[in-house]
Amino acid sequence: MKTKAWGGRFQKALDPRVEKFNASLPFDHALFKHDIQGSIAHTHMLARQKLISFDEAELICAGLEQIQSELQQGLHVMDTACEDIHMLIEHLLVQKIGVIGKKLHTGRSRNDQVTLDLKLYCRENVTIIQNLLAALLQTLKDLSIQHATHIMPGYTHLQEAQPIFLGQYFSAYQAMFQRDATRIQDWFKRMNLSPLGAGALAGSSLPLDRIWVAQTLGFDNIVENALDAVSDRDYVIELCSFASILMVHLSRLSEDLIIWSTQEFNFVALDDAFATGSSLMPQKKNPDVLELVRGKSGRIFGHLMAILTVMKALPLAYNKDMQEDKEIVFDTIKTLIACLEIMPLFLNSLQFNTKQMENRVDKSFMNATNILEKLVLKGMAFRDAHHTVGQWVQMANTQNKTLQEIMQEYE
C-alpha cells in the first residue's frame, strides 16, 4: 500500500523505521475475522441508511467474505505498510472490487473500529473460558462427592490444624471458581455494548443506525458517549482482573497438590501421563503441569499491571498507547485457556492416598479443638479449656503418647 489512508495532508513518506515501529499488524492480524464481521454489519447498515446502494453493499460484503477465506488460508502477506489489520483488509478490498471498496469506511474511524473488534474477540474467547470453567467446576463437584467421607488433615500456616474431609477441600475450591464464574458474568454485562458509530471521538453527522448494528452484532446496546466509546478499555482491565483472580485460585490449588505429591506428604500419586522426569536423577517424578500453572499466574498478573499502567494517565479520547492492549488481551486469554484446559484432565488423573491422609489424622493432635469444645460443653470456660488442652498436648508430645491417652489419665 503505497499511499496511506491518512496521507493526504503529508508531504513526506513515513520513515521505514517509524513504519515498522508504528505497525500493529504483526499481532492484530488475529482480529481479522472480527474486523470483517463488524465491517459486514456496518456495510449492511450503510445500505439500509441509503449511504451506499444495496448493490454496492452486496459487492463489498462478497469481497470481505472472500478476503476472510483467503486470510484463513494464509494467502496474504502481512505488509506492515498497511499498519494494522483494518487497513490491510480495506486495501485488499479495494484491490479486489475497485473504488467501491473505499466506501466501506464511511461513517467509521479506526478508533471505534478497533475497540469493536477487540470486544468481539473478547466476547468469543471469554465464552470459551466460561465453558472450560464450567468443566472444571463439574470436576471439582465430582471429586467432592467421591471423597465426601475421606478424612484428611486440614492446615493453617501449613501446620496441622483440624481434621477435614477431602470432599470438603474440593468443595472449597468449587466455591472459589464459582465466584470467578459470576465475575465473568458481571464483566459480560458491562462489556457487551457496541462502540461502533462513535467515530474518532465525536460521532458522525451521517445518519448512522448504531442501534441496528449493535443488535446485529449481538450487543445489548450501544456506548452512548462517543468519547467514552473510543477511549474505554475498562473491559480489558476487568478481563485481566478476573483472569488474575482465577489464576490465583488455580495457583493455590496447584500449590496444594505440589505439596501433597512430595514423599514427605504422600497424599497424592501423579499419573505418569501427567508428570515429567529429571534428565539427571532417574528417581524423580515432577509435577511440571502444576508448576507451570503456578508460574503462568505471574504472567497474567503482569498483564493486569501493564494495562493499568498504560491507561492510568491518558487524556481523552484515543491515544496510540492503547495499541498495547491487544497483545495483553491475546496472551491473557491464550494462557488462561491453556490452564483451564489442562486442569480438569490433571485432577482426574490423580490417585489420592486417602489411607495415608487418615493415618496422619490419627497420629496427630488435630482433635485438640474437639476435646476443647467437649470441655466447654461440660461447663469449663473456653480460655481455661484452651489452656488445659494445650497442657495435655505438651504432655503427649513429651511422653510420646496420643492426646486421647493423656486425656484419659485426667478423667
Beta strands, then each sheet from edge to edge (+ up, - down):
strand 1: 151-156
strand 2: 159-165
strand 3: 193-194
strand 4: 221-222
strand 5: 268-269
strand 6: 351-352
sheet 1: 1+ 2-
sheet 2: 3+ 4+
sheet 3: 5+ 6-
end
